[in-house]
């Protein structure tokens, strides 16, 4: 049976910004209760008093898994270096039977230059290449017979080295994404491997994104 408390929990869990605001104790309970009155009344199919909702908000406690919280804190304490790479371009091509061949030409071209940033992701219908802008002409030449869907320049990548076992930690990526969203930072692309997590943002956001991640780690 639905209660005011369960309705409050459902709404908060579905609203990361609201949950963050409550955890920081920067939200006015009275104002929030008035805001939630209509949706909760609709959920319960009867009129609800603001005071009852405010009481449920004050009593609300975020679900807490103590073991995972300790693991999450330990993981953040063990995060490795943060690396920033600038002057990147993002190419999007339509998938084709010859795309892999074009891709292999770029790999051969940059194989001896370890300073070149390169990331390749393949979806169901299109593929992305993020590469140092210095290799732009090489990409255009290698993929000249492919169908180019998009090109975005003036990008930067921030890479975080994760400790082993990070894939078992619930909420690790969520904490990073939540912090970036709270800081109003738009992610252009996300790339990850087993022990490395990379976000790609437009150049004008890179300093803000780096500071947000650094504060999260600190």
Secondary structure, 3 states (H helix, E strand, C coil): CCCHHHHHHHHHHCCHHHHHHHHCCCCCHHHHHHHHHHHHHHHHCCCCCHHHHHHHHHHCCCCCCHHHHHHHHHHHHCCCCEEEEEEEEEEEEECCCCHHHHHHHHHHHHCCCCCCCEEEEECCCEEEEEEEHHHHHHHHHHCCCCCEEEEEEEEEEEEEECCCCHHHCCCHHHHHHHHHHHCCCCCCEEEEECCEEEEEEEHHHHHHHHHHHHHHHC
